[in-house]
Amino acid sequence: MPSVATYVKAITAGAALCIGGPALVMYVTPTEEEIFKKYNPDLQKRALETREQRQQEFDTFVGQLKEASKSDRPIWLVQRDMERKRAEEAKERLRDEQAAAAAETEKQREAIRSSTK
């Protein structure tokens, strides 16, 4: 039968691994600010310029995930359906824009025809 000292050693080693491992990772992982400071000036400028846009895209993505998670269906199926719906809406908008452009072109042609007569 193992002695009490063996159990103490095992518990101590386990605690050192469970506590020390994550602590070491946290210690050696750089913060976002440290990473940003290592960027060259052009990258820093570009990152600052696009920060708001990236934040907006992330917020939109999270909102879509929250909306998709309300369903009882698997989230990937709901997201696929939402993506299809967005693609159809984009196609409809494109068709509407093309129809409006064609109507404007025809209107301009009629104006040119009427002005030459």
N, C-alpha and C positions, 0 to 999 in steps of 0.2 A: 504494500500500500504506500502511495506517495506521501511524502512528509509535508508538513505545513509550509516549509520553506519552498518546496517546489510549486505549490499553489500560489504563494506570494510572488515568486519570480514570474510565473505565467501571467498573473493578473497585472503585474508591473509592466511586463513586456507588451501585453495587449493594450494597456492604457497608453503607453508611450507611442505605439503605432497608431492607435485611434485618435489620439490628441495631437501628437507630434507631426504626423503626416499632413493633415490639413493645415496646421499652423505653418509648416514649412512652405507649403504651396502658397498660402496667403502672403508670406514674407517675401518670396521671390517673384511673385506676379506683379508686374508694373501696373500702376493706375492708368486710367484713360488720359489723365493730364500729363503723366510722364511720357506716354507714347506720343501724345500730340506735340510735346516739346521737341521730340526727336525728328519730327517731320521737317522737310526743307520748307523754306518760306512760301514757295509757290503752292505746295500741298496744304499748308496751314491756311493760306488765303482761300483756296478752293473749298476746303472743308468747312470753313466758316461761312462761305457764300451759300453752300448747299445744305447747311445744317437744318434750316427751317423746312426746306422741301423734303428732306429725308425724314424729319420728325412728323410732318404731315402725312407722308406715305405710311409711316409706321402706325400712326394713329388710325388711319383708314383701314389698314390691315387688321389691327386689333379689333376695331369696330366690326369688321366683317366676320372675324372669328367669333366674337360674342354673339352676333346675329345667327351665325351658323350653329353655334353650340346650343341654341334654344330648341332646336329640332330633336326629335327622338332618333332620327337616322344618323348613321356614321357621318362624322364631320367632313370627310373627304368627298362623300357623295353630295352633300349639301353644297360644298364649295364648288364642285364640278358643275352642278346645276346653276349656281349663282354666276359662275364664269360664262357658261353658255348664254344665260340671260343677258349679261353685260355685252357679250359679243353680238347678240342679235340686236340689242339696242344701239350699239355702235354702227352696225350695218344700216339700220333704219335711219339714223342721223345722217350717215353718209349719203344714202339715197335721197333724203330730203334736201340735203345741201346740193347734190347734183341736179335735182329737179329745179331747185330755186335758181341755180346757175344757168341751167338750160332755158328757163323762163326769162331770165334777165337777158341772155344772149338773143333770144327771139324778139324780145321787146326792143333791144337795140337795133336789130336788123329791120324791124318794122319802122322804127324811127328814121333809119337811114333811107329806106325805100320811100317813105312818105316825104322826106326832105328833098329827094332827087326828082320828084315828079313835078 
